[in-house]
Amino acid sequence: ENGARMRRVASVGVRDDHPLLPVGAELTSMPGSPETESTGREGAVLLPDLATSEAWVAQDPERAGRVVAYGIHSLVSVPLRARGILLGCADFWRSGKGPFGAEDVAFAEELATRAALSIDNARRYTREHTVAVALQRSLLPRAPRRQAALDLAHRYVPSASGVRGDWFDVIPLSGARVALVVGDVVGRGLHAVATMGRLRTAVRNFSALDLAPDELLAHLDELVARTDEETSEDGDSGEAGPLLTGATCLYAVYDRVGGVCTLATAGHPAPLVVASDGSAHQADVPVSPPLGAGGGVPFETSAFAVAEGSALALFTDGLVADRTRDVVTGVGLLAAALSQAGPDPEAGCDAAVERLMPAQPADDVTLLIARTRLVDRDRVAEWDVPDDPAAVAPLRRDVARRLAEWGLEHLSYGTELIVSELVTNAIRYGRQPARLRLIHESATLTCEVTDGSSTAPHLRRAAVGDEGGRGLFLVAQFAHRWGTRYQDRGKTIWTEQSVTAAGPPAERSEEDLLGQWPDDL
């Protein structure tokens, strides 16, 4: 358009001392100028004798004089168009030889066509890369929520060649436990980020069911297989999307009461354990096939003790493997870097990035380091539950005394009611052995009753004339959260209460309360 502002973005010539418009300088194209003429039509503009072009001289008379004096005498200006979009123009200047001719113009147009397509591809790639990075960062935790169980630090750096699907998460669980998750999906760009988002959401939803690591990965594996099957069916109609098969995931659960880490991995490298003395080693964990690639083979779980003050380092292969080293070599380098830094999470992240990560990583780099902390033993109380209904009253008194020692007398009424209901259910409907446990953390009081039966109670709608069936309704009235988790043998019913609560919560209707939990709990 007339008077359009243009900016010189690149310039190259036989000599560097030419007086042409420098890179970064702006030019306002005037009516009749070669840039205005070329961008306003489909073909190139040829000026065989610049000195006689009044419009070109009028744009910048002082510079035009220096250009002619330098010996530049001829110009071809070609529009840069790609996919129907005008990107700018390319100017070809000549000095020394005779003026440009018809063959030169044809060559310039061919060159400009190829250049415009390359520029547009780069522009599209840059835009998609920017969007993908922004989307991925929005899906990842900005900073893992501060956990009572762990000191956390992390690093995430997208690849220079196109964002991929690395991800991590830190998920609070019941019973003073926390889940650490890291994964990697196949592919790059927006498809990979979308896939990562689906898997991360699925892991969070499955973790809310208090599943063991191997069970969680089994559910995730089934989800991947089912989703890919549906995607393949859509492909028959030309609407296929990216496949999830081949994604890797490591799911670890740290129990800060027992100091035990339980984990399972689907094709993902095992974590490193950094002891408080600085020694580092890779955990001995059986690695199962990636998600969707195992044909339904069960995932294996590994459990090991983690001393207080030790650190767990979870990472993706982009940190340890590249064109110059394999995964084994990279893991050794990472262990050396973490050993030198010690169990401090921030220091470990800095040391790992400095030692292993190149300036332009070819793959996404993810590192999550968690230093462990145990619950003080005087904040945990446990009792055996005899197979006798008469044991309920003494247990309630013991619980009341322990709450008084912890300064939680304001929770005594609700906690005694919860204990009475859960212990009674364990005696009536469960199996021995049965145990009661209280865990006092900084913000929550957890009450757990464990027995040997896998049958779980569920919240039900008691009729007006029913004599029973309201126990769990009352538990839900006083508990902030409650649920069930299963072990190899038996189950644990748990509740959580906020220690800052001044008393029972505001009274709510039965329908409101029942609507908060699925009927199968």
Secondary structure, DSSP 8 states (H G I E B T S, - for coil): -TT-EEE------S-S---S--TT-EEE--TT-HHHHHHTSSS-EEES-GGG-HHHHHH-HHHHHHHHHHTEEEEEEEEEEETTEEEEEEEEEEESS----HHHHHHHHHHHHHHHHHHHHHHHHHHHHHHHHHHHHHHS-SS----SSEEEEEEEE--TT-----EEEEEEETTTEEEEEEEE-SS-HHHHHHHHHHHHHHHHHHHTTT--HHHHHHHHHHHHHHHHHHHHHHHTTT------TT-EEEEEEEETTTTEEEEEEES----EEE-TTS-EEE----EE--TT-STT-----EEEE--TT-EEEEE-HHHH-BTTB-HHHHHHHHHHHHHHH-S-HHHHHHHHHHHH--SS-SS-EEEEEEEE----GGGEEEEE--S-GGGHHHHHHHHHHHHHHTT-GGGHHHHHHHHHHHHHHHHHHS-SS-EEEEEE-SSEEEEEEEES-----------TT-SSS-HHHHHHHH-SEEEEEE-SS-EEEEEEEETT--SS-----HHHHHTTS-TT-
